[in-house]
Amino acid sequence: MGDVTATAGPQPRARVQAMKEYHPPLGCRDALRLDFNENTIACSPAVREVLSQISAGDLTRYPERETVEAQVAQHLRVTPEQVLLTNGVDEAIHVLFQTFLDSGDELLLPVPTYTMYEVYASATDARIVTVQAGDDLVFPFKALLDGISPRTKVIALANPNSPSGSVITREQIITIAQRAPHAVILVDEAYFHFYGETAIDLLNSIPNLVVARTFSKAYGLAGLRVGVLAGSAEQMKWMRRVISPYSVNSVALACIPAALNDTDYLNWYVGEVLAARKEFESAIDAAGLRRWSSQANFVLAYIGSEHRDFVRRMNSAGVLVRDRSNDPGCDGCVRVTIGTREQMRLAAEVLKEVIGLMRNGKEKEA
Ligand SMILES: *Cc1c(COP(=O)(O)O)cnc(C)c1O
């Protein structure tokens, strides 16, 4: 026997040891959850009907995603070979990075952006190259173009972006894809329904483009975990090798067609959110806070050095909001998910009260 010490168990890869832990806040079920950008009401009643019909027999079988992939493909007007269903967009990001990011490669990432790009990239041997947005949090287009190198392998673009809600134009996406033909351009359209513009129709003319969609946001199915990747049949073929064949479960697969077909419900929810966003933006303005222009179901506001106090006060008044101060360039910022008008009128009342109390406290101190 060699020199085996009791404390030294199997050690993970160096890259894994260097990874940061990611702890999303634990949800309080009774509060108004405006901290995850979820649908704040429920999914379509048609989906609930499907859920109530699922039998024990349905659960004994391994899931088959092909038929549902074909339906999603038809919905997106691409071929089934161009579509891959995933366990949420999070798995899509993981699979895409595992497929393409090798040692010596670079992930080019405009920041601030969605946290999980960095989390999954840090588990690969690639280098992460970030491009910081300015104070306006507008997409740093020129700086991103300058950041493209022969080693750039993936460029991850959330459109609309989180936490800012800013967008990238179609022309900018085309230019980036042309300047980096050796890289996969991931356009993450998690918030597509609130924005209305897509790059999916570019897939046939831009072979290095991959678009992601999710059922977690507008559709109200975050708990089911379903995401979609769409790209050229060639790229999808590689990713199909990497992904688990059963990562999308049969309950989720059963619900997708009903979710896709109930466009009335989706349009109603999106319309409600857009109307509520307009009202809530006015409430932020009236409170004298700076905010960023958003094309998604959330708004980023500047609270300043008292951001922690603000979030705590909002939470204890029953409105959960998300502190984004740790995001690069977002010190003092808080993100608020937009729900229905009724919910957001309540949230606006609480916001007004909390800001009032904080200002009063300051005056008394002074
Ligand atoms: C919420 C979000 C996702 C996560 O989607 P899932 O399908 O729930 O994994 C992906 N990308 C962005 C930009 C998001 O905000």
The ligand as a MOL file (V3000), in Angstrom:
LIG
                    3D

  0  0  0     0  0            999 V3000
M  V30 BEGIN CTAB
M  V30 COUNTS 15 15 0 0 0
M  V30 BEGIN ATOM
M  V30 1 C -33.6370 32.5450 -17.5310 0
M  V30 2 C -32.6210 32.5060 -18.6000 0
M  V30 3 C -32.2020 31.2960 -19.1240 0
M  V30 4 C -32.5860 30.0030 -18.4540 0
M  V30 5 O -33.4860 29.3010 -19.1240 0
M  V30 6 P -33.8630 27.8280 -18.6560 0
M  V30 7 O -34.5140 27.3170 -19.8770 0
M  V30 8 O -34.7680 27.9500 -17.4780 0
M  V30 9 O -32.6130 27.0860 -18.3110 0
M  V30 10 C -31.3210 31.3080 -20.1860 0
M  V30 11 N -30.8390 32.4610 -20.6810 0
M  V30 12 C -31.1950 33.6490 -20.1750 0
M  V30 13 C -30.6380 34.8920 -20.7580 0
M  V30 14 C -32.0860 33.6990 -19.1050 0
M  V30 15 O -32.3950 34.8590 -18.5460 0
M  V30 END ATOM
M  V30 BEGIN BOND
M  V30 1 1 1 2
M  V30 2 1 2 3
M  V30 3 2 2 14
M  V30 4 1 3 4
M  V30 5 2 3 10
M  V30 6 1 4 5
M  V30 7 1 5 6
M  V30 8 2 6 7
M  V30 9 1 6 8
M  V30 10 1 6 9
M  V30 11 1 10 11
M  V30 12 2 11 12
M  V30 13 1 12 13
M  V30 14 1 12 14
M  V30 15 1 14 15
M  V30 END BOND
M  V30 END CTAB
M  END
